[in-house]
């Protein structure tokens, strides 16, 4: 593993992620002032559907492309990496088109029967075309991550965010000029514009890259064999992501209803949910940009080290990453604990948001650490272990949604997140320790 490439890629992704999150952060403030807390809550209800679609279409294939690209590059077979990319991407995009069709033409069913909120139907129709676009540029990014070339994904991330926010603002100006009501549909339209821009740019650059290395789509041989190899890696990962998304979607669907059981009316329940997911949580996740960048670069790097048999180097990398993540999480926990209340008032004009930020501060060390530990386990090919750990963690969260929210309100959910992240950290550490001992014996 090239340390220089790893650091360069991490810094590029971190810079792009910070810039993107900063733009997105002010975007959330803009949305909170234009569509309100209830509108944010309605918009957030739709997001799990898109995440679920991507879980089916891209999550497992994405990681498989990244791992196999890194492995073939380490073995000196870069041309083979293009074959894996083409096979996996074609399958993912075709599958995503089917799901997009189902979302668009059955939007009322998803809105009324699944999300229990008829007002989300128009948002689902707007979201549907974004699914294949997002799938395509996600697969392209994974190919570049496998080659440890983070520059293009970092640039695409910024481009997507810029077009998302800019597109949303243009829609807002049109609504104001024509004296139309500003609704959450504006945010969904901005998302579609951002995905379209990212997809077009990704296609342009990947075509230039293949032209430069003299690789052609027509060079593809035995695509079914390639898909079999991709599925061997991607199926456990996809099941993992689908399970997490389904359980996460259950949270989204259940939370407003459980909040009503705690004594809130329907409008207040959506507002509270909007404040939590649209204001407090994005601020808590803001520093995770660094750990997300590290985890993206870790997966192909750990795979490469494992392919070459460098077990001691893998253990060294894990120890160093552990120290840095704990330090970052501890520093952020103190920051949000002591200044979270003032951040909520200053940024969102909401004392409620400030209270949630302070309560959520305790998850920072575990949340940031789990991101990187999950990436290491996936890089080592232990996707099944990740599936079990994540399922346990999310089941704990759903249990808190069912039984704690009616008693403690939204705080019951916050306690559930804290406890589930703690358990996930413990399980990951135990798994990595066992793998370390196994490597030493051999």
C-alpha positions, 0 to 999 in steps of 0.5 A: 500500500502506498502511504502517499496515495492513501494520505493524498486520497484521504485528504482529497476526499476530506476536503471535498467532503468538508466543502460538500457538508459545509454547503449542505449544512447551510442548505439545511438551514435554508430549507429549514427557513423555507419549507419549515421543520414539518416540510423537512420531516416530510422530505426526510421520510422519502430519503430511505426509499432512495437509500433502499433502492441504492442498497439493492442496486449499488451498495454491494456491487460498489464495494465488490468493484472497489475490492476487485479493482484493487486486487487486480491492480496489485497483481498487475492486471489493470485491464481486468479491473475494467471488465469487472467495472463494466459487468457490475455497472451494467447489471446495477443500472439495469436493475435500478431502472426497474426499481425506478419504474416501480417507484414512479408508477406506484408512488401513491402506494409507497406514500400511503401504504408504506410511508403513511404520508400521502403528501410524499407521493409527488416527492417519490415521483421526483426521486424515481429518476434519480435512482439509476443516475445515482447508481451509475455514478456510484459505480464509477466512483467505486472503480476510481476508489479501487485504483486509489484515485480519489480526485475524480470522486472528490470533484464529482461530490462537490459538483453534485452538491453545488448543482443540488443546492443551486438547482433548489435555489433556482426552483425557489426563485421561480416559485417566489416569482410566480407566487407559488407555495414553496413545498418539500418538492423543491428539495426533491427537485434539487436532488434530481438536478444534482444527481443528473450533473454528477452522472453526466460528469462521471460518464465523461471522465470515465470515457476519457480514462478508458480511451487513454488506457485503450480499453473498450467495452467490446474487450469484455469477455465472459461477463457471466463469470465476472458477475459470479465473482462480483456476486460472491463479494456483493451479495453479503454486502447487499444483504447487509445494506438492505437489512440495515436500510429496511430496519432504518426505514422502519425507524423512519416510518415508526418514529412519527407514530410513536412520537404521537403515542408520547403525547404529540399531535401529527404536525408536532411529531413531524416537526420534531422528526424534522428538527432531529434529522434535518438539523441536529443529526447533520451537525453531529455527522459533519466531522465524520467527513474525515472518518468517511474519507479514511474508510473509503481509502481503507477498503481497497488498501486493506484488500491490497495488503491482504492480497500481498500477505502483509498481515503485520502491516494490516494490524499496524494500520488498524491500531493507528486508525483506532487511535485517531478515530477515538481522539477525533470522536472525543474532541467532537464529543466535548465540543458538542456537549459544551457548545451544542446548545448555542450551535442550535440557537445560532445556526437553526434558531432552535433551542430544541435542536441545541438540546438534541445536539448536546444529547447526541454528542456522546455517540461521536467516539463510537459513530466515527470509529464504527465507520472505519472498523466496518470498512476494515472488516469489509476490506478483509472480506468479512462482510458476513460478520459486518452483517450480523453486527449491523443487524444486532445494532439496528435491532436495538435501535428499532426496539428503542423506537418501539418501547422507549419513544412512547415513554421518553419521546424523541430522547428515547430514540437518542438513547437507542442510537447511543447504546446501539453504536456502543454495542457495534463498536464492541462487536467490531473490536472483538471480531478484529481481535479474533482475526488478529489472533488467527493471523498470528497463529498462521 
